[in-house]
Amino acid sequence: MSVVVGDQIGNTSVIYSKKDHYLVKGLRFEFGLDFFLEALHYGDFHCGLALIDMGQNVHYINRKNRIIIGPDFKFGEDFSEDRAFVSDLERTFLLDTKGKVIKEFDDLLITSPFNN
C-alpha cells in the first residue's frame, strides 16, 4: 500500500493512503509508525489540534494522537487563533486549546471558525 506523506512537524506527519477507492488520513510518528483512525471525519491540524468526528461525538487530538478535548461535544469547528466553537446540540461553547470553556451560549448557534 503506497502512502503519501506530508511535512513533518514535531516528529509527526499527516499521511494519506488509498482504501476502497477513498483517501484515508492518518499520522506517521517517528520511527515510521503509521496510525490510521477509523473516523467519519479526520480534520487538519490547526493550533496543534485536529478535529475527529467519531459519529456520536467529536474529539480533538494532538500530533501524538492523544485526545486533548472530548468526547463531551456532538459538533465542533477547527481551531483558529487558539479558539474553537463546539456544541452539545443544546448549547454552544467557545473553547481554548486546553478544552477550557471561555464562553458559554445558551442556544445552539450556527458557527464558523473563530476570527478576531
Rosetta silent file (secondary structure, phi, psi, omega in degrees, C-alpha in Angstrom):
SEQUENCE: MSVVVGDQIGNTSVIYSKKDHYLVKGLRFEFGLDFFLEALHYGDFHCGLALIDMGQNVHYINRKNRIIIGPDFKFGEDFSEDRAFVSDLERTFLLDTKGKVIKEFDDLLITSPFNN
SCORE:     score description
SCORE:     0.000 S_00000001
   1 L     0.000  126.204  179.242    0.000    0.000    0.000 S_00000001
   2 L   -86.532  147.363 -176.402    1.502    3.348   -1.010 S_00000001
   3 E  -128.412  134.869  173.558    1.337    6.260    1.393 S_00000001
   4 E   -97.171  128.529 -174.276    1.604    9.986    0.680 S_00000001
   5 E  -112.597  129.944  176.909    3.467   11.772    3.470 S_00000001
   6 E   -86.168 -173.998  179.264    3.066   15.449    4.364 S_00000001
   7 E   -60.619  144.384  177.607    5.537   17.739    6.094 S_00000001
   8 E   -87.627  127.116  176.818    6.972   16.531    9.379 S_00000001
   9 E  -130.000  119.914  178.952    6.122   18.737   12.362 S_00000001
  10 L    57.066   45.356  179.478    7.291   17.713   15.827 S_00000001
  11 L    65.967   16.537  179.060    8.208   14.143   14.737 S_00000001
  12 E  -133.275  138.969  175.463    4.717   13.629   13.240 S_00000001
  13 E  -124.901  145.400  169.841    3.496   13.785    9.648 S_00000001
  14 E   -80.752  134.945 -178.595   -0.015   13.658    8.247 S_00000001
  15 E  -127.196  158.729  175.765   -0.270   10.771    5.778 S_00000001
  16 E  -131.208  141.747  176.338   -2.827    9.560    3.234 S_00000001
  17 E  -137.134  151.469  178.970   -3.431    6.068    1.944 S_00000001
  18 E   -89.412  127.349  178.078   -5.919    4.691   -0.586 S_00000001
  19 E  -140.448  121.464 -179.821   -8.519    2.306    0.856 S_00000001
  20 L    52.154   44.451  177.195  -11.593    1.102   -1.056 S_00000001
  21 L    69.970   15.604  177.391  -11.170    3.892   -3.633 S_00000001
  22 E  -125.129  153.879  171.768  -11.017    6.606   -0.933 S_00000001
  23 E   -86.762  130.266  179.047   -8.156    8.507    0.647 S_00000001
  24 E  -111.823  129.883 -178.711   -7.829    7.729    4.347 S_00000001
  25 E   -89.852  144.183  177.377   -5.996   10.193    6.583 S_00000001
  26 E  -151.411 -169.943  178.422   -3.602    9.078    9.283 S_00000001
  27 E  -126.470  141.798  171.416   -0.482   10.027   11.212 S_00000001
  28 E  -112.819  120.460  179.972    3.115    8.850   10.838 S_00000001
  29 E   -94.044  171.893  178.708    5.084    9.054   14.045 S_00000001
  30 H   -56.826  155.405 -176.929    8.830    8.985   14.487 S_00000001
  31 H    69.446   15.881  173.229   10.451    5.648   13.623 S_00000001
  32 H    77.236   15.172  178.313    7.903    5.151   10.781 S_00000001
  33 L   -77.144  118.568 -179.484    4.928    4.020   12.895 S_00000001
  34 E   -98.895  142.048  178.699    1.718    4.684   10.898 S_00000001
  35 E  -136.263  122.201  176.489   -1.685    5.098   12.540 S_00000001
  36 E  -113.141  128.433 -177.956   -4.996    5.299   10.675 S_00000001
  37 L  -101.347  129.114  176.488   -8.091    6.245   12.646 S_00000001
  38 L   -79.928   98.108 -177.309  -11.482    4.926   11.584 S_00000001
  39 L  -137.669  156.124  175.467  -13.464    8.163   11.783 S_00000001
  40 L   -70.336  -36.684  179.062  -16.226    9.839    9.817 S_00000001
  41 E  -144.136  131.275  179.779  -14.146   12.998    9.585 S_00000001
  42 E  -123.918  100.308 -173.885  -10.483   13.491   10.371 S_00000001
  43 E   -73.662  172.082  174.836   -9.717   17.225   10.242 S_00000001
  44 E   -81.450  161.727  178.440   -6.494   19.034    9.536 S_00000001
  45 E   -79.430  129.631  174.476   -4.288   20.308   12.327 S_00000001
  46 E  -135.918  128.396 -178.938   -4.957   23.883   13.431 S_00000001
  47 L    57.638   31.262  177.014   -3.266   25.351   16.508 S_00000001
  48 L    83.047    1.345 -178.573   -1.712   21.912   17.125 S_00000001
  49 E  -128.328  148.127  176.337   -5.060   20.056   17.291 S_00000001
  50 E  -121.226  139.016  178.123   -7.159   18.121   14.767 S_00000001
  51 E   -80.829  130.893  178.030  -10.919   17.577   14.967 S_00000001
  52 E  -122.235  121.517  177.453  -12.003   13.929   14.867 S_00000001
  53 E  -101.740  112.200 -178.073  -15.670   13.064   14.287 S_00000001
  54 L   -95.289    7.361  177.712  -16.362    9.552   15.551 S_00000001
  55 L   104.796  -52.526  179.243  -20.075    9.651   14.637 S_00000001
  56 L   -97.967  -30.610 -177.180  -21.616   10.202   18.066 S_00000001
  57 L  -145.153  161.509  174.532  -19.103   12.698   19.465 S_00000001
  58 E  -110.568  152.199  177.628  -16.183   14.834   18.379 S_00000001
  59 E  -132.617  163.607  168.985  -12.702   14.873   19.870 S_00000001
  60 E  -121.798  128.400  178.057   -9.574   16.942   19.348 S_00000001
  61 E  -113.720  156.329  174.237   -6.257   15.120   19.155 S_00000001
  62 L   -96.514 -177.699 -176.427   -2.704   16.407   19.219 S_00000001
  63 L   -73.386   -2.512  173.221    0.129   15.289   16.970 S_00000001
  64 L   -99.800   11.257  179.045    0.948   12.472   19.395 S_00000001
  65 L    63.898   29.189  176.909   -2.526   11.044   18.744 S_00000001
  66 L  -100.430  135.288  176.624   -3.656   11.819   22.285 S_00000001
  67 E   -71.377  121.180 -179.919   -7.200   13.037   22.884 S_00000001
  68 E   -98.719  -37.697 -179.104   -6.898   16.534   24.346 S_00000001
  69 E  -134.203  133.579  174.404  -10.574   17.537   24.253 S_00000001
  70 E   131.189  171.777    3.701  -13.654   15.327   24.175 S_00000001
  71 E  -102.014   41.097 -174.105  -15.930   13.457   23.980 S_00000001
  72 E   -75.521   -7.420 -171.667  -18.391   15.895   25.599 S_00000001
  73 E  -121.095  150.150 -179.431  -19.455   17.535   22.341 S_00000001
  74 L   -96.831  -20.732 -176.926  -21.506   16.455   19.329 S_00000001
  75 E  -145.332  146.369  177.514  -20.218   19.094   16.905 S_00000001
  76 E  -154.024  157.296  174.967  -17.052   21.155   16.614 S_00000001
  77 L  -105.880  162.406  172.383  -15.181   23.578   14.383 S_00000001
  78 L   -64.784  152.630  175.407  -11.465   23.627   13.611 S_00000001
  79 L   -72.486  146.360  175.453   -9.343   25.719   15.941 S_00000001
  80 E  -150.676  130.719 -178.055   -8.381   29.203   14.808 S_00000001
  81 L    53.751   38.824  179.425   -6.433   31.740   16.865 S_00000001
  82 L    62.224   25.219  178.899   -6.392   29.136   19.693 S_00000001
  83 E  -136.626  149.434  175.200  -10.215   29.126   19.870 S_00000001
  84 E  -149.628  145.648  173.218  -12.936   26.801   18.565 S_00000001
  85 E   -90.229  137.381  174.761  -16.710   26.626   18.754 S_00000001
  86 E  -135.387  164.271 -179.449  -18.256   23.333   19.930 S_00000001
  87 E  -145.439  147.879  171.475  -21.799   22.261   20.726 S_00000001
  88 L  -101.945   14.931 -178.540  -23.629   19.618   22.734 S_00000001
  89 L    74.263    3.936  171.641  -26.648   20.235   20.432 S_00000001
  90 L  -121.592  -37.050 -179.923  -28.353   22.291   23.142 S_00000001
  91 L  -131.922  164.588  177.736  -25.736   24.949   23.865 S_00000001
  92 E  -119.960  143.490 -177.774  -22.677   26.353   22.116 S_00000001
  93 E  -130.459  148.749  171.016  -19.283   26.866   23.754 S_00000001
  94 E  -107.577  120.926 -176.613  -16.099   28.716   22.855 S_00000001
  95 E  -110.536  156.579  166.723  -13.048   26.668   23.932 S_00000001
  96 E   -96.983  178.347 -174.609   -9.337   27.261   24.195 S_00000001
  97 L   -70.889   -7.043  175.448   -6.790   24.650   23.093 S_00000001
  98 L   -95.464   -5.559 -178.731   -6.735   23.103   26.594 S_00000001
  99 L    92.187    4.906  179.359  -10.508   22.475   26.470 S_00000001
 100 L   -76.224  133.459  177.958  -11.355   25.251   28.913 S_00000001
 101 E   -75.315  119.253  178.618  -14.720   26.918   28.261 S_00000001
 102 E   -88.116  -39.528  179.521  -14.101   30.617   27.588 S_00000001
 103 E  -149.963  140.744  177.829  -17.728   31.487   26.898 S_00000001
 104 E  -117.067  134.471  178.092  -20.987   29.555   27.025 S_00000001
 105 E  -112.534  136.159 -175.356  -24.026   30.412   24.924 S_00000001
 106 L   -75.938   -2.741 -178.011  -27.474   29.175   25.997 S_00000001
 107 L  -122.150  163.279  171.014  -28.528   28.440   22.416 S_00000001
 108 L   -83.082  116.030 -175.713  -27.393   26.285   19.564 S_00000001
 109 L  -107.630  148.724  170.311  -25.606   28.707   17.247 S_00000001
 110 L   -84.014  121.105 -172.101  -24.516   28.369   13.649 S_00000001
 111 L  -120.766  170.703  171.743  -20.782   28.995   13.870 S_00000001
 112 L  -142.483  169.447  179.953  -17.691   29.266   11.723 S_00000001
 113 L   -52.234  140.787 -177.893  -14.015   29.197   12.701 S_00000001
 114 L   -62.169  140.397  178.129  -13.192   31.870   15.269 S_00000001
 115 L  -151.230  118.554  179.740  -11.677   35.074   13.901 S_00000001
 116 L    61.929    0.000    0.000  -10.792   38.171   15.933 S_00000001
